[in-house]
């Protein structure tokens, strides 16, 4: 029998996400940005809601191409507010457009991937917890990254959102030590240049 992190439950969508994506170190700038945006849309909702709408989000947001989204304006906001396939929240939609512009600035300056991975010296942090009840929902590091993202112009990136983002993108390996994915995700880590 396979032992997973308890949050994965039995929903096939959640189980597949846990088993193939969550905690896998992500090194692509655009993919990191997409995940941060989706975590922002998740605020106040369950992650399963976002997962089940992820393809709709990708279609509505031009494949999460930040260069295209950065050019969008009020007509695009209205179009997205009318799309029943996504979370229709004006503030989150407007934040996504502004976040695309902020991403462009960071990407041009140093690369969004480098910006994020520099916080952990290019190597994922590893936790050694066997019980999810002891897992925090934010940390001093997620607070710092949140502050720095906000300073760079990002919105919907509070310390709890950033902590969930760090877990999902492998900046921190928070698979429980009893989970069959803990060691494989650790083995996927590579030193950033």
C-alpha positions in Angstrom: 0.0 0.0 0.0 1.2 3.5 -0.9 1.5 6.0 1.9 0.8 9.6 0.9 0.5 12.9 2.6 -3.0 12.8 4.2 -4.2 16.0 2.4 -4.2 14.1 -0.9 -7.3 12.2 0.2 -8.9 9.9 -2.3 -10.1 12.3 -5.0 -8.4 11.2 -8.2 -7.6 14.8 -9.2 -5.9 15.5 -5.8 -4.1 12.2 -5.8 -2.7 12.7 -9.3 -1.6 16.2 -8.4 0.1 15.0 -5.2 1.8 12.1 -6.9 3.1 13.9 -10.0 3.4 17.6 -9.3 3.3 18.8 -5.7 6.7 19.3 -4.3 8.5 18.6 -7.6 11.2 21.3 -7.9 10.1 23.8 -10.7 12.9 25.7 -12.4 10.9 27.3 -15.3 10.2 31.0 -14.8 6.8 31.0 -16.6 5.7 27.8 -14.8 6.6 29.3 -11.5 4.6 32.4 -12.3 1.6 30.4 -13.3 1.6 28.5 -10.0 1.9 31.7 -8.0 -1.1 33.2 -9.9 -3.2 30.0 -9.3 -2.2 30.1 -5.6 -3.5 33.7 -5.5 -6.8 32.7 -7.1 -7.1 29.9 -4.5 -7.1 32.4 -1.6 -10.3 31.7 0.3 -11.1 28.6 -1.7 -10.0 25.0 -1.8 -7.1 24.0 -4.0 -9.3 21.2 -5.6 -11.5 24.0 -7.0 -8.5 25.5 -8.7 -7.2 22.2 -9.9 -10.5 21.3 -11.5 -10.6 24.7 -13.3 -6.9 24.8 -14.2 -7.4 24.0 -17.9 -10.1 26.7 -18.1 -7.7 29.2 -16.4 -5.0 28.3 -18.9 -7.3 28.9 -21.8 -8.7 32.1 -20.4 -5.2 33.5 -19.5 -3.5 32.7 -22.8 -1.6 29.8 -21.5 -0.3 32.0 -18.6 1.9 33.9 -21.0 2.9 36.8 -18.8 4.2 38.8 -21.8 0.7 38.7 -23.4 -1.2 39.2 -20.1 0.9 42.3 -19.3 -0.7 44.0 -22.3 -4.2 43.4 -21.2 -6.6 46.1 -20.0 -10.2 46.7 -18.9 -11.8 44.9 -21.8 -9.9 41.8 -20.9 -10.9 42.1 -17.3 -14.6 42.3 -18.4 -14.1 39.3 -20.7 -12.6 37.3 -17.8 -15.3 38.4 -15.4 -17.9 36.8 -17.8 -16.0 33.5 -18.1 -17.8 30.9 -15.9 -14.9 28.5 -16.2 -12.6 30.4 -13.9 -12.9 32.2 -10.5 -14.5 35.5 -11.5 -13.0 37.9 -8.9 -12.2 41.3 -10.2 -9.3 41.9 -7.8 -7.6 38.6 -8.6 -8.0 39.2 -12.3 -6.6 42.7 -12.1 -3.8 41.5 -9.9 -2.9 38.9 -12.5 -2.4 41.6 -15.1 -0.3 43.7 -12.7 1.6 40.6 -11.6 2.5 39.8 -15.3 4.1 43.3 -15.5 5.9 42.8 -12.2 7.1 39.3 -13.5 8.5 41.0 -16.6 10.6 43.4 -14.6 12.0 40.6 -12.4 12.5 38.3 -15.4 14.4 41.0 -17.2 16.6 41.9 -14.2 17.6 38.4 -13.1 15.0 35.8 -14.1 12.0 35.0 -12.0 13.4 31.5 -11.4 16.7 32.9 -10.0 14.8 35.5 -7.9 12.9 32.7 -6.2 15.5 30.0 -6.0 18.1 32.5 -4.5 16.0 32.5 -1.3 17.0 28.9 -0.7 20.5 29.1 -2.2 19.3 27.1 -5.2 18.6 24.0 -3.2 15.1 23.0 -1.9 14.6 23.2 1.8 13.7 19.8 3.4 11.4 19.2 6.3 11.5 16.0 8.3 8.0 15.9 9.6 6.0 12.7 9.8 2.7 14.5 10.8 1.0 17.2 8.8 -0.5 18.7 12.0 3.0 20.0 12.8 3.4 21.7 9.4 3.2 25.5 9.5 1.0 27.5 7.0 3.7 30.2 6.7 7.2 30.8 7.7 9.7 33.7 8.2 10.9 32.9 4.7 7.4 33.0 3.1 6.9 36.3 4.9 10.1 37.7 3.4 9.3 36.5 -0.1 5.8 37.9 0.2 7.2 41.3 1.2 9.7 41.3 -1.6 7.1 40.2 -4.2 4.8 43.0 -3.0 7.6 45.5 -3.2 8.2 44.4 -6.8 4.5 45.1 -7.6 2.8 41.7 -7.0 -0.6 41.3 -5.3 -2.4 38.3 -3.8 0.9 36.9 -2.6 0.6 36.9 1.2 2.9 34.7 3.4 0.4 31.8 3.5 -0.1 31.9 -0.3 3.7 32.0 -0.7 4.2 29.1 1.7 1.7 27.0 -0.3 3.5 28.1 -3.5 6.9 27.1 -2.0 5.5 23.7 -1.1 3.9 23.1 -4.5 7.0 24.2 -6.5 9.5 22.3 -4.5 11.3 25.3 -3.0 10.6 23.4 0.2 10.0 19.6 0.2 7.1 19.3 2.6 6.1 15.8 1.7 5.9 14.0 5.0 8.8 11.6 5.6 6.3 8.8 5.6 5.1 9.8 2.1 6.4 7.8 -0.8 7.1 11.1 -2.7 9.4 12.6 -0.1 12.6 11.0 -1.3 11.9 11.1 -5.0 11.2 14.8 -4.8 14.4 15.4 -2.9 16.3 13.5 -5.5 14.9 15.8 -8.3 16.5 18.8 -6.7 19.4 20.4 -8.7 21.7 23.3 -7.9 20.6 26.4 -9.6 23.5 28.0 -11.7 
